[in-house]
Amino acid sequence: MQELEIETGTITGQNDLTQCITEYYARIYSSEVHTPGTAKAQAECWTSVPVKVTQDTNASLTRDFTVRDILDTIKALPKGKAPTHDGVPMEFFHEYAEEVASTLLQAFMAMLNSKTTSASINKGLITLIPKTGD
C-alpha cells in the first residue's frame, strides 16, 4: 500500500501508514463505543443475558450434535459466496447435505471429544479486491 485516503487527508509513507492502520484497528477492537446507539444496544444486550444458565439451557448447550443440527446449519449457509481456503463452495454442501452430514458429524464430535481441532479450522483467507470508480 502506498497511500491511504482518510477523512482528514491522504497518508503516505510506510511508518505513517502503519501507525494509522494500527490506531484504526485498536479503536474498533477496543471496548470504547464510538457509534451512536451502540452503548444503548450493548446495555440492552447484556441486561437480556441471564446471570445464571438454567438446567434446561445447560442441557441444550451441552448435548451432542445430531445429523439434524448439521443439516440445519448447512441449510443456513449463504449461497453465492467465495469458497473458503479449501476451495469448496457452500453450494457443494447445499447440494450434497444428506451425503456429507454424517461424516461432518463424526468429524465435529471427534474434535469436541478430543478437545482439539485441526490446524486449518481457524484459517481464513482475506482477498483485497480493488474497486474502480467512486
N, CA, C and O atoms as CSV, one atom per row, in Angstrom:
chain,resi,resn,atom,element,x,y,z
A,1,MET,N,N,0.852,-1.159,0.000
A,1,MET,CA,C,0.000,0.000,0.000
A,1,MET,C,C,0.901,1.225,0.000
A,1,MET,O,O,1.852,1.313,0.777
A,2,GLN,N,N,0.596,2.149,-0.862
A,2,GLN,CA,C,1.429,3.327,-0.990
A,2,GLN,C,C,0.833,4.552,-0.325
A,2,GLN,O,O,1.550,5.407,0.195
A,3,GLU,N,N,-0.513,4.625,-0.350
A,3,GLU,CA,C,-1.166,5.763,0.290
A,3,GLU,C,C,-2.565,5.355,0.720
A,3,GLU,O,O,-3.131,4.376,0.234
A,4,LEU,N,N,-3.104,6.136,1.646
A,4,LEU,CA,C,-4.422,5.847,2.193
A,4,LEU,C,C,-5.192,7.141,2.347
A,4,LEU,O,O,-4.738,8.087,2.990
A,5,GLU,N,N,-6.390,7.161,1.732
A,5,GLU,CA,C,-7.263,8.330,1.861
A,5,GLU,C,C,-8.102,8.165,3.119
A,5,GLU,O,O,-8.796,7.161,3.280
A,6,ILE,N,N,-8.039,9.151,4.014
A,6,ILE,CA,C,-8.888,9.167,5.193
A,6,ILE,C,C,-9.632,10.489,5.229
A,6,ILE,O,O,-9.402,11.362,4.393
A,7,GLU,N,N,-10.521,10.634,6.195
A,7,GLU,CA,C,-11.354,11.845,6.251
A,7,GLU,C,C,-10.541,13.121,6.312
A,7,GLU,O,O,-10.955,14.146,5.769
A,8,THR,N,N,-9.389,13.076,6.966
A,8,THR,CA,C,-8.593,14.288,7.151
A,8,THR,C,C,-7.548,14.504,6.073
A,8,THR,O,O,-6.815,15.491,6.119
A,9,GLY,N,N,-7.461,13.592,5.091
A,9,GLY,CA,C,-6.489,13.770,4.023
A,9,GLY,C,C,-5.890,12.456,3.572
A,9,GLY,O,O,-6.488,11.393,3.738
A,10,THR,N,N,-4.691,12.543,2.995
A,10,THR,CA,C,-4.002,11.374,2.459
A,10,THR,C,C,-2.787,11.058,3.318
A,10,THR,O,O,-2.024,11.949,3.690
A,11,ILE,N,N,-2.621,9.780,3.625
A,11,ILE,CA,C,-1.465,9.342,4.406
A,11,ILE,C,C,-0.538,8.587,3.464
A,11,ILE,O,O,-0.972,7.713,2.713
A,12,THR,N,N,0.738,8.935,3.515
A,12,THR,CA,C,1.750,8.262,2.712
A,12,THR,C,C,2.911,7.897,3.626
A,12,THR,O,O,2.975,8.347,4.770
A,13,GLY,N,N,3.812,7.095,3.126
A,13,GLY,CA,C,4.983,6.690,3.910
A,13,GLY,C,C,4.645,5.489,4.777
A,13,GLY,O,O,3.608,5.457,5.439
A,14,GLN,N,N,5.528,4.509,4.765
A,14,GLN,CA,C,5.260,3.243,5.445
A,14,GLN,C,C,5.016,3.419,6.941
A,14,GLN,O,O,4.108,2.790,7.485
A,15,ASN,N,N,5.794,4.250,7.617
A,15,ASN,CA,C,5.614,4.440,9.062
A,15,ASN,C,C,4.265,5.073,9.383
A,15,ASN,O,O,3.574,4.620,10.296
A,16,ASP,N,N,3.879,6.118,8.644
A,16,ASP,CA,C,2.600,6.782,8.876
A,16,ASP,C,C,1.423,5.853,8.554
A,16,ASP,O,O,0.426,5.836,9.275
A,17,LEU,N,N,1.545,5.089,7.477
A,17,LEU,CA,C,0.500,4.132,7.130
A,17,LEU,C,C,0.341,3.081,8.220
A,17,LEU,O,O,-0.775,2.769,8.633
A,18,THR,N,N,1.458,2.540,8.681
A,18,THR,CA,C,1.417,1.528,9.742
A,18,THR,C,C,0.774,2.090,11.004
A,18,THR,O,O,-0.061,1.431,11.624
A,19,GLN,N,N,1.154,3.290,11.381
A,19,GLN,CA,C,0.604,3.915,12.582
A,19,GLN,C,C,-0.900,4.148,12.426
A,19,GLN,O,O,-1.661,3.859,13.349
A,20,CYS,N,N,-1.335,4.655,11.295
A,20,CYS,CA,C,-2.750,4.934,11.052
A,20,CYS,C,C,-3.574,3.647,11.115
A,20,CYS,O,O,-4.624,3.610,11.757
A,21,ILE,N,N,-3.103,2.607,10.457
A,21,ILE,CA,C,-3.829,1.331,10.426
A,21,ILE,C,C,-3.858,0.707,11.817
A,21,ILE,O,O,-4.888,0.177,12.234
A,22,THR,N,N,-2.748,0.764,12.533
A,22,THR,CA,C,-2.692,0.224,13.895
A,22,THR,C,C,-3.668,0.953,14.804
A,22,THR,O,O,-4.390,0.318,15.573
A,23,GLU,N,N,-3.697,2.265,14.726
A,23,GLU,CA,C,-4.622,3.047,15.551
A,23,GLU,C,C,-6.070,2.757,15.187
A,23,GLU,O,O,-6.929,2.676,16.065
A,24,TYR,N,N,-6.344,2.601,13.900
A,24,TYR,CA,C,-7.705,2.313,13.451
A,24,TYR,C,C,-8.197,1.002,14.067
A,24,TYR,O,O,-9.279,0.953,14.651
A,25,TYR,N,N,-7.396,-0.061,13.932
A,25,TYR,CA,C,-7.834,-1.353,14.463
A,25,TYR,C,C,-7.848,-1.366,15.988
A,25,TYR,O,O,-8.668,-2.059,16.590
A,26,ALA,N,N,-6.969,-0.625,16.609
A,26,ALA,CA,C,-7.006,-0.523,18.076
A,26,ALA,C,C,-8.318,0.124,18.521
A,26,ALA,O,O,-8.902,-0.279,19.526
A,27,ARG,N,N,-8.782,1.134,17.765
A,27,ARG,CA,C,-10.049,1.795,18.096
A,27,ARG,C,C,-11.243,0.879,17.901
A,27,ARG,O,O,-12.103,0.791,18.777
A,28,ILE,N,N,-11.309,0.194,16.765
A,28,ILE,CA,C,-12.509,-0.606,16.508
A,28,ILE,C,C,-12.553,-1.875,17.360
A,28,ILE,O,O,-13.633,-2.424,17.578
A,29,TYR,N,N,-11.415,-2.349,17.843
A,29,TYR,CA,C,-11.421,-3.541,18.685
A,29,TYR,C,C,-11.298,-3.221,20.165
A,29,TYR,O,O,-11.140,-4.126,20.985
A,30,SER,N,N,-11.369,-1.949,20.512
A,30,SER,CA,C,-11.323,-1.580,21.929
A,30,SER,C,C,-12.725,-1.673,22.503
A,30,SER,O,O,-13.697,-1.860,21.771
A,31,SER,N,N,-12.820,-1.544,23.810
A,31,SER,CA,C,-14.131,-1.608,24.447
A,31,SER,C,C,-14.853,-0.271,24.367
A,31,SER,O,O,-16.015,-0.172,24.760
A,32,GLU,N,N,-14.184,0.748,23.868
A,32,GLU,CA,C,-14.831,2.052,23.733
A,32,GLU,C,C,-15.887,1.990,22.637
A,32,GLU,O,O,-15.709,1.320,21.620
A,33,VAL,N,N,-16.964,2.685,22.857
A,33,VAL,CA,C,-18.053,2.703,21.890
A,33,VAL,C,C,-18.052,4.042,21.178
A,33,VAL,O,O,-18.103,5.089,21.824
A,34,HIS,N,N,-17.995,4.019,19.847
A,34,HIS,CA,C,-17.934,5.254,19.080
A,34,HIS,C,C,-19.168,5.483,18.207
A,34,HIS,O,O,-19.417,6.611,17.781
A,35,THR,N,N,-19.935,4.444,17.938
A,35,THR,CA,C,-21.075,4.569,17.050
A,35,THR,C,C,-22.306,4.969,17.850
A,35,THR,O,O,-22.599,4.353,18.874
A,36,PRO,N,N,-23.029,5.987,17.403
A,36,PRO,CA,C,-24.230,6.395,18.142
A,36,PRO,C,C,-25.207,5.231,18.287
A,36,PRO,O,O,-25.462,4.506,17.325
A,37,GLY,N,N,-25.747,5.055,19.482
A,37,GLY,CA,C,-26.711,3.995,19.744
A,37,GLY,C,C,-26.084,2.687,20.162
A,37,GLY,O,O,-26.776,1.810,20.679
A,38,THR,N,N,-24.781,2.532,19.949
A,38,THR,CA,C,-24.137,1.265,20.271
A,38,THR,C,C,-24.113,1.020,21.773
A,38,THR,O,O,-24.341,-0.106,22.216
A,39,ALA,N,N,-23.843,2.044,22.555
A,39,ALA,CA,C,-23.798,1.870,24.009
A,39,ALA,C,C,-25.143,1.382,24.527
A,39,ALA,O,O,-25.200,0.490,25.374
A,40,LYS,N,N,-26.229,1.967,24.018
A,40,LYS,CA,C,-27.560,1.543,24.443
A,40,LYS,C,C,-27.824,0.099,24.016
A,40,LYS,O,O,-28.364,-0.689,24.793
A,41,ALA,N,N,-27.449,-0.248,22.794
A,41,ALA,CA,C,-27.645,-1.613,22.296
A,41,ALA,C,C,-26.849,-2.608,23.129
A,41,ALA,O,O,-27.347,-3.683,23.462
A,42,GLN,N,N,-25.595,-2.246,23.470
A,42,GLN,CA,C,-24.786,-3.131,24.314
A,42,GLN,C,C,-25.437,-3.325,25.667
A,42,GLN,O,O,-25.516,-4.449,26.164
A,43,ALA,N,N,-25.903,-2.246,26.266
A,43,ALA,CA,C,-26.526,-2.332,27.585
A,43,ALA,C,C,-27.761,-3.221,27.539
A,43,ALA,O,O,-27.959,-4.053,28.425
A,44,GLU,N,N,-28.594,-3.054,26.516
A,44,GLU,CA,C,-29.792,-3.874,26.388
A,44,GLU,C,C,-29.430,-5.339,26.167
A,44,GLU,O,O,-30.084,-6.233,26.704
A,45,CYS,N,N,-28.395,-5.578,25.381
A,45,CYS,CA,C,-27.963,-6.949,25.125
A,45,CYS,C,C,-27.494,-7.618,26.407
A,45,CYS,O,O,-27.906,-8.737,26.716
A,46,TRP,N,N,-26.637,-6.935,27.151
A,46,TRP,CA,C,-26.096,-7.532,28.367
A,46,TRP,C,C,-27.149,-7.701,29.451
A,46,TRP,O,O,-27.060,-8.639,30.244
A,47,THR,N,N,-28.141,-6.821,29.507
A,47,THR,CA,C,-29.188,-6.991,30.523
A,47,THR,C,C,-30.133,-8.128,30.156
A,47,THR,O,O,-30.832,-8.649,31.024
A,48,SER,N,N,-30.166,-8.524,28.877
A,48,SER,CA,C,-31.030,-9.636,28.481
A,48,SER,C,C,-30.356,-10.993,28.673
A,48,SER,O,O,-31.018,-12.026,28.573
A,49,VAL,N,N,-29.051,-11.006,28.946
A,49,VAL,CA,C,-28.334,-12.261,29.170
A,49,VAL,C,C,-28.568,-12.690,30.618
A,49,VAL,O,O,-28.304,-11.920,31.541
A,50,PRO,N,N,-29.061,-13.912,30.821
A,50,PRO,CA,C,-29.323,-14.341,32.193
A,50,PRO,C,C,-28.035,-14.446,33.011
A,50,PRO,O,O,-26.973,-14.772,32.479
A,51,VAL,N,N,-28.145,-14.168,34.302
A,51,VAL,CA,C,-26.990,-14.235,35.179
A,51,VAL,C,C,-26.550,-15.684,35.371
A,51,VAL,O,O,-25.361,-15.967,35.516
A,52,LYS,N,N,-27.507,-16.584,35.370
A,52,LYS,CA,C,-27.212,-17.996,35.587
A,52,LYS,C,C,-27.881,-18.824,34.498
A,52,LYS,O,O,-29.029,-18.573,34.133
A,53,VAL,N,N,-27.163,-19.802,33.985
A,53,VAL,CA,C,-27.705,-20.683,32.960
A,53,VAL,C,C,-28.624,-21.692,33.638
A,53,VAL,O,O,-28.241,-22.322,34.624
A,54,THR,N,N,-29.838,-21.843,33.109
A,54,THR,CA,C,-30.778,-22.797,33.688
A,54,THR,C,C,-30.354,-24.223,33.337
A,54,THR,O,O,-29.521,-24.427,32.453
A,55,GLN,N,N,-30.917,-25.189,34.019
A,55,GLN,CA,C,-30.603,-26.595,33.728
A,55,GLN,C,C,-31.038,-26.968,32.318
A,55,GLN,O,O,-30.340,-27.705,31.621
A,56,ASP,N,N,-32.197,-26.456,31.898
A,56,ASP,CA,C,-32.663,-26.744,30.537
A,56,ASP,C,C,-31.720,-26.166,29.487
A,56,ASP,O,O,-31.383,-26.834,28.509
A,57,THR,N,N,-31.294,-24.912,29.699
A,57,THR,CA,C,-30.363,-24.288,28.766
A,57,THR,C,C,-29.037,-25.027,28.759
A,57,THR,O,O,-28.467,-25.258,27.693
A,58,ASN,N,N,-28.538,-25.398,29.919
A,58,ASN,CA,C,-27.289,-26.149,30.018
A,58,ASN,C,C,-27.400,-27.476,29.268
A,58,ASN,O,O,-26.485,-27.856,28.538
A,59,ALA,N,N,-28.513,-28.178,29.447
A,59,ALA,CA,C,-28.707,-29.452,28.756
A,59,ALA,C,C,-28.708,-29.246,27.244
A,59,ALA,O,O,-28.137,-30.045,26.501
A,60,SER,N,N,-29.351,-28.171,26.795
A,60,SER,CA,C,-29.399,-27.873,25.367
A,60,SER,C,C,-28.011,-27.534,24.818
A,60,SER,O,O,-27.648,-27.965,23.724
A,61,LEU,N,N,-27.241,-26.759,25.584
A,61,LEU,CA,C,-25.920,-26.321,25.124
A,61,LEU,C,C,-24.872,-27.428,25.173
A,61,LEU,O,O,-23.891,-27.378,24.431
A,62,THR,N,N,-25.060,-28.418,26.027
A,62,THR,CA,C,-24.037,-29.447,26.196
A,62,THR,C,C,-24.406,-30.785,25.563
A,62,THR,O,O,-23.639,-31.742,25.662
A,63,ARG,N,N,-25.549,-30.865,24.926
A,63,ARG,CA,C,-25.938,-32.122,24.293
A,63,ARG,C,C,-25.062,-32.393,23.067
A,63,ARG,O,O,-24.469,-31.473,22.504
A,64,ASP,N,N,-24.987,-33.644,22.666
A,64,ASP,CA,C,-24.238,-34.000,21.473
A,64,ASP,C,C,-24.916,-33.416,20.233
A,64,ASP,O,O,-26.133,-33.235,20.200
A,65,PHE,N,N,-24.108,-33.128,19.222
A,65,PHE,CA,C,-24.648,-32.692,17.953
A,65,PHE,C,C,-25.405,-33.844,17.315
A,65,PHE,O,O,-25.157,-35.010,17.622
A,66,THR,N,N,-26.318,-33.512,16.435
A,66,THR,CA,C,-27.050,-34.528,15.685
A,66,THR,C,C,-26.915,-34.250,14.194
A,66,THR,O,O,-26.506,-33.163,13.784
A,67,VAL,N,N,-27.265,-35.247,13.393
A,67,VAL,CA,C,-27.272,-35.053,11.941
A,67,VAL,C,C,-28.236,-33.919,11.592
A,67,VAL,O,O,-27.962,-33.146,10.674
A,68,ARG,N,N,-29.354,-33.805,12.302
A,68,ARG,CA,C,-30.318,-32.728,12.057
A,68,ARG,C,C,-29.653,-31.370,12.277
A,68,ARG,O,O,-29.891,-30.440,11.506
A,69,ASP,N,N,-28.813,-31.239,13.328
A,69,ASP,CA,C,-28.099,-29.983,13.571
A,69,ASP,C,C,-27.217,-29.628,12.380
A,69,ASP,O,O,-27.174,-28.475,11.952
A,70,ILE,N,N,-26.518,-30.620,11.850
A,70,ILE,CA,C,-25.626,-30.398,10.711
A,70,ILE,C,C,-26.450,-29.975,9.486
A,70,ILE,O,O,-26.096,-29.022,8.792
A,71,LEU,N,N,-27.543,-30.688,9.230
A,71,LEU,CA,C,-28.383,-30.353,8.077
A,71,LEU,C,C,-28.985,-28.953,8.210
A,71,LEU,O,O,-29.043,-28.212,7.228
A,72,ASP,N,N,-29.431,-28.585,9.407
A,72,ASP,CA,C,-29.983,-27.245,9.620
A,72,ASP,C,C,-28.924,-26.171,9.407
A,72,ASP,O,O,-29.206,-25.109,8.853
A,73,THR,N,N,-27.701,-26.456,9.852
A,73,THR,CA,C,-26.608,-25.495,9.675
A,73,THR,C,C,-26.253,-25.340,8.208
A,73,THR,O,O,-26.054,-24.223,7.730
A,74,ILE,N,N,-26.174,-26.448,7.492
A,74,ILE,CA,C,-25.885,-26.382,6.055
A,74,ILE,C,C,-26.971,-25.578,5.345
A,74,ILE,O,O,-26.670,-24.760,4.476
A,75,LYS,N,N,-28.208,-25.804,5.704
A,75,LYS,CA,C,-29.323,-25.086,5.082
A,75,LYS,C,C,-29.203,-23.573,5.296
A,75,LYS,O,O,-29.620,-22.786,4.446
A,76,ALA,N,N,-28.631,-23.172,6.434
A,76,ALA,CA,C,-28.494,-21.748,6.755
A,76,ALA,C,C,-27.259,-21.107,6.123
A,76,ALA,O,O,-27.120,-19.885,6.169
A,77,LEU,N,N,-26.362,-21.897,5.535
A,77,LEU,CA,C,-25.157,-21.343,4.917
A,77,LEU,C,C,-25.531,-20.485,3.718
A,77,LEU,O,O,-26.396,-20.865,2.929
A,78,PRO,N,N,-24.886,-19.327,3.575
A,78,PRO,CA,C,-25.217,-18.458,2.438
A,78,PRO,C,C,-24.683,-19.021,1.128
A,78,PRO,O,O,-23.595,-19.594,1.081
A,79,LYS,N,N,-25.452,-18.853,0.086
A,79,LYS,CA,C,-25.010,-19.263,-1.246
A,79,LYS,C,C,-24.401,-18.055,-1.944
A,79,LYS,O,O,-24.645,-16.912,-1.556
A,80,GLY,N,N,-23.609,-18.319,-2.975
A,80,GLY,CA,C,-23.061,-17.244,-3.783
A,80,GLY,C,C,-21.865,-16.548,-3.163
A,80,GLY,O,O,-21.498,-15.455,-3.594
A,81,LYS,N,N,-21.255,-17.153,-2.170
A,81,LYS,CA,C,-20.074,-16.567,-1.535
A,81,LYS,C,C,-18.823,-17.269,-2.060
A,81,LYS,O,O,-18.891,-18.385,-2.576
A,82,ALA,N,N,-17.704,-16.610,-1.924
A,82,ALA,CA,C,-16.440,-17.213,-2.355
A,82,ALA,C,C,-16.141,-18.424,-1.481
A,82,ALA,O,O,-16.440,-18.405,-0.287
A,83,PRO,N,N,-15.554,-19.482,-2.053
A,83,PRO,CA,C,-15.223,-20.654,-1.246
A,83,PRO,C,C,-14.155,-20.330,-0.202
A,83,PRO,O,O,-13.416,-19.355,-0.336
A,84,THR,N,N,-14.087,-21.148,0.823
A,84,THR,CA,C,-13.075,-20.967,1.856
A,84,THR,C,C,-11.725,-21.431,1.325
A,84,THR,O,O,-11.600,-21.765,0.147
A,85,HIS,N,N,-10.709,-21.452,2.196
A,85,HIS,CA,C,-9.359,-21.789,1.749
A,85,HIS,C,C,-9.255,-23.197,1.175
A,85,HIS,O,O,-8.304,-23.492,0.451
A,86,ASP,N,N,-10.217,-24.077,1.481
A,86,ASP,CA,C,-10.169,-25.425,0.917
A,86,ASP,C,C,-10.742,-25.484,-0.505
A,86,ASP,O,O,-10.661,-26.517,-1.170
A,87,GLY,N,N,-11.319,-24.370,-0.964
A,87,GLY,CA,C,-11.822,-24.295,-2.324
A,87,GLY,C,C,-13.213,-24.875,-2.530
A,87,GLY,O,O,-13.713,-24.899,-3.655
A,88,VAL,N,N,-13.847,-25.347,-1.449
A,88,VAL,CA,C,-15.170,-25.955,-1.580
A,88,VAL,C,C,-16.247,-24.882,-1.390
A,88,VAL,O,O,-16.336,-24.288,-0.315
A,89,PRO,N,N,-17.052,-24.628,-2.401
A,89,PRO,CA,C,-18.095,-23.598,-2.262
A,89,PRO,C,C,-19.261,-24.106,-1.418
A,89,PRO,O,O,-19.473,-25.314,-1.313
A,90,MET,N,N,-20.004,-23.204,-0.829
A,90,MET,CA,C,-21.145,-23.575,0.007
A,90,MET,C,C,-22.205,-24.327,-0.791
A,90,MET,O,O,-22.940,-25.143,-0.234
A,91,GLU,N,N,-22.286,-24.056,-2.093
A,91,GLU,CA,C,-23.261,-24.754,-2.932
A,91,GLU,C,C,-23.042,-26.265,-2.911
A,91,GLU,O,O,-23.996,-27.033,-3.028
A,92,PHE,N,N,-21.776,-26.696,-2.760
A,92,PHE,CA,C,-21.490,-28.128,-2.659
A,92,PHE,C,C,-22.205,-28.721,-1.453
A,92,PHE,O,O,-22.836,-29.773,-1.552
A,93,PHE,N,N,-22.102,-28.037,-0.306
A,93,PHE,CA,C,-22.730,-28.551,0.909
A,93,PHE,C,C,-24.252,-28.540,0.787
A,93,PHE,O,O,-24.920,-29.448,1.281
A,94,HIS,N,N,-24.801,-27.519,0.133
A,94,HIS,CA,C,-26.250,-27.487,-0.082
A,94,HIS,C,C,-26.692,-28.663,-0.957
A,94,HIS,O,O,-27.695,-29.318,-0.673
A,95,GLU,N,N,-25.940,-28.916,-2.008
A,95,GLU,CA,C,-26.301,-29.970,-2.957
A,95,GLU,C,C,-26.156,-31.370,-2.356
A,95,GLU,O,O,-26.967,-32.254,-2.632
A,96,TYR,N,N,-25.125,-31.569,-1.539
A,96,TYR,CA,C,-24.827,-32.905,-1.017
A,96,TYR,C,C,-24.967,-32.990,0.498
A,96,TYR,O,O,-24.270,-33.773,1.143
A,97,ALA,N,N,-25.854,-32.199,1.064
A,97,ALA,CA,C,-26.023,-32.148,2.520
A,97,ALA,C,C,-26.292,-33.530,3.112
A,97,ALA,O,O,-25.658,-33.923,4.091
A,98,GLU,N,N,-27.218,-34.254,2.527
A,98,GLU,CA,C,-27.573,-35.577,3.060
A,98,GLU,C,C,-26.380,-36.533,3.032
A,98,GLU,O,O,-26.213,-37.356,3.931
A,99,GLU,N,N,-25.558,-36.415,1.994
A,99,GLU,CA,C,-24.417,-37.328,1.848
A,99,GLU,C,C,-23.274,-36.998,2.804
A,99,GLU,O,O,-22.577,-37.903,3.261
A,100,VAL,N,N,-23.070,-35.714,3.113
A,100,VAL,CA,C,-21.908,-35.333,3.923
A,100,VAL,C,C,-22.227,-35.118,5.401
A,100,VAL,O,O,-21.312,-35.021,6.219
A,101,ALA,N,N,-23.503,-35.042,5.755
A,101,ALA,CA,C,-23.877,-34.687,7.127
A,101,ALA,C,C,-23.314,-35.657,8.165
A,101,ALA,O,O,-22.782,-35.221,9.185
A,102,SER,N,N,-23.422,-36.952,7.925
A,102,SER,CA,C,-22.938,-37.898,8.941
A,102,SER,C,C,-21.416,-37.855,9.066
A,102,SER,O,O,-20.885,-38.012,10.166
A,103,THR,N,N,-20.709,-37.646,7.957
A,103,THR,CA,C,-19.248,-37.526,8.012
A,103,THR,C,C,-18.843,-36.266,8.770
A,103,THR,O,O,-17.924,-36.295,9.589
A,104,LEU,N,N,-19.527,-35.167,8.497
A,104,LEU,CA,C,-19.245,-33.925,9.230
A,104,LEU,C,C,-19.551,-34.098,10.717
A,104,LEU,O,O,-18.801,-33.619,11.566
A,105,LEU,N,N,-20.637,-34.771,11.026
A,105,LEU,CA,C,-20.987,-35.016,12.426
A,105,LEU,C,C,-19.879,-35.796,13.121
A,105,LEU,O,O,-19.490,-35.449,14.236
A,106,GLN,N,N,-19.371,-36.829,12.491
A,106,GLN,CA,C,-18.275,-37.613,13.076
A,106,GLN,C,C,-17.038,-36.747,13.308
A,106,GLN,O,O,-16.383,-36.854,14.345
A,107,ALA,N,N,-16.726,-35.894,12.340
A,107,ALA,CA,C,-15.552,-35.024,12.470
A,107,ALA,C,C,-15.737,-34.033,13.614
A,107,ALA,O,O,-14.829,-33.845,14.423
A,108,PHE,N,N,-16.912,-33.395,13.688
A,108,PHE,CA,C,-17.164,-32.420,14.749
A,108,PHE,C,C,-17.163,-33.082,16.125
A,108,PHE,O,O,-16.626,-32.529,17.085
A,109,MET,N,N,-17.767,-34.271,16.216
A,109,MET,CA,C,-17.799,-34.962,17.507
A,109,MET,C,C,-16.383,-35.403,17.919
A,109,MET,O,O,-16.048,-35.357,19.103
A,110,ALA,N,N,-15.564,-35.821,16.973
A,110,ALA,CA,C,-14.186,-36.196,17.286
A,110,ALA,C,C,-13.412,-35.003,17.829
A,110,ALA,O,O,-12.659,-35.136,18.794
A,111,MET,N,N,-13.595,-33.833,17.212
A,111,MET,CA,C,-12.929,-32.625,17.705
A,111,MET,C,C,-13.439,-32.251,19.093
A,111,MET,O,O,-12.656,-31.898,19.975
A,112,LEU,N,N,-14.736,-32.329,19.278
A,112,LEU,CA,C,-15.329,-31.980,20.567
A,112,LEU,C,C,-14.848,-32.925,21.659
A,112,LEU,O,O,-14.474,-32.480,22.744
A,113,ASN,N,N,-14.855,-34.216,21.384
A,113,ASN,CA,C,-14.457,-35.211,22.389
A,113,ASN,C,C,-12.967,-35.179,22.696
A,113,ASN,O,O,-12.560,-35.421,23.833
A,114,SER,N,N,-12.148,-34.880,21.685
A,114,SER,CA,C,-10.696,-34.837,21.911
A,114,SER,C,C,-10.242,-33.471,22.419
A,114,SER,O,O,-9.100,-33.303,22.846
A,115,LYS,N,N,-11.156,-32.494,22.368
A,115,LYS,CA,C,-10.864,-31.118,22.784
A,115,LYS,C,C,-9.724,-30.506,21.977
A,115,LYS,O,O,-8.959,-29.681,22.476
A,116,THR,N,N,-9.628,-30.929,20.719
A,116,THR,CA,C,-8.635,-30.371,19.798
A,116,THR,C,C,-9.308,-30.135,18.449
A,116,THR,O,O,-10.346,-30.721,18.143
A,117,THR,N,N,-8.704,-29.278,17.662
A,117,THR,CA,C,-9.173,-29.062,16.296
A,117,THR,C,C,-7.988,-29.172,15.357
A,117,THR,O,O,-6.833,-29.141,15.780
A,118,SER,N,N,-8.291,-29.300,14.091
A,118,SER,CA,C,-7.202,-29.324,13.118
A,118,SER,C,C,-6.625,-27.914,13.010
A,118,SER,O,O,-7.303,-26.929,13.301
A,119,ALA,N,N,-5.393,-27.834,12.597
A,119,ALA,CA,C,-4.738,-26.532,12.471
A,119,ALA,C,C,-5.424,-25.647,11.448
A,119,ALA,O,O,-5.399,-24.422,11.566
A,120,SER,N,N,-6.036,-26.260,10.443
A,120,SER,CA,C,-6.623,-25.462,9.362
A,120,SER,C,C,-8.010,-24.926,9.678
A,120,SER,O,O,-8.519,-24.084,8.939
A,121,ILE,N,N,-8.637,-25.392,10.758
A,121,ILE,CA,C,-10.024,-24.976,11.008
A,121,ILE,C,C,-10.134,-23.486,11.323
A,121,ILE,O,O,-11.186,-22.889,11.098
A,122,ASN,N,N,-9.085,-22.886,11.832
A,122,ASN,CA,C,-9.120,-21.465,12.162
A,122,ASN,C,C,-8.489,-20.587,11.095
A,122,ASN,O,O,-8.303,-19.388,11.304
A,123,LYS,N,N,-8.161,-21.172,9.963
A,123,LYS,CA,C,-7.562,-20.383,8.889
A,123,LYS,C,C,-8.632,-19.586,8.173
A,123,LYS,O,O,-9.786,-20.004,8.072
A,124,GLY,N,N,-8.236,-18.463,7.692
A,124,GLY,CA,C,-9.125,-17.635,6.899
A,124,GLY,C,C,-8.368,-17.090,5.709
A,124,GLY,O,O,-7.137,-17.070,5.691
A,125,LEU,N,N,-9.096,-16.660,4.747
A,125,LEU,CA,C,-8.483,-16.112,3.550
A,125,LEU,C,C,-9.091,-14.745,3.301
A,125,LEU,O,O,-10.302,-14.612,3.121
A,126,ILE,N,N,-8.251,-13.750,3.294
A,126,ILE,CA,C,-8.713,-12.396,3.023
A,126,ILE,C,C,-8.123,-11.974,1.686
A,126,ILE,O,O,-6.908,-12.013,1.490
A,127,THR,N,N,-8.971,-11.583,0.794
A,127,THR,CA,C,-8.527,-11.145,-0.518
A,127,THR,C,C,-8.920,-9.693,-0.709
A,127,THR,O,O,-10.093,-9.341,-0.588
A,128,LEU,N,N,-7.956,-8.861,-1.003
A,128,LEU,CA,C,-8.230,-7.454,-1.280
A,128,LEU,C,C,-8.681,-7.331,-2.725
A,128,LEU,O,O,-8.003,-7.801,-3.638
A,129,ILE,N,N,-9.819,-6.704,-2.925
A,129,ILE,CA,C,-10.374,-6.533,-4.255
A,129,ILE,C,C,-10.397,-5.053,-4.568
A,129,ILE,O,O,-11.140,-4.302,-3.936
A,130,PRO,N,N,-9.591,-4.613,-5.541
A,130,PRO,CA,C,-9.576,-3.185,-5.854
A,130,PRO,C,C,-10.910,-2.747,-6.439
A,130,PRO,O,O,-11.515,-3.449,-7.248
A,131,LYS,N,N,-11.348,-1.584,-6.016
A,131,LYS,CA,C,-12.595,-1.027,-6.528
A,131,LYS,C,C,-12.259,0.060,-7.530
A,131,LYS,O,O,-11.305,0.815,-7.345
A,132,THR,N,N,-13.034,0.135,-8.572
A,132,THR,CA,C,-12.793,1.164,-9.584
A,132,THR,C,C,-13.896,2.210,-9.504
A,132,THR,O,O,-14.986,1.942,-8.997
A,133,GLY,N,N,-13.614,3.363,-9.990
A,133,GLY,CA,C,-14.601,4.440,-9.969
A,133,GLY,C,C,-14.751,5.028,-8.581
A,133,GLY,O,O,-13.776,5.128,-7.837
A,134,ASP,N,N,-15.970,5.419,-8.226
A,134,ASP,CA,C,-16.237,6.019,-6.937
A,134,ASP,C,C,-16.265,4.976,-5.860
A,134,ASP,O,O,-16.479,5.301,-4.692
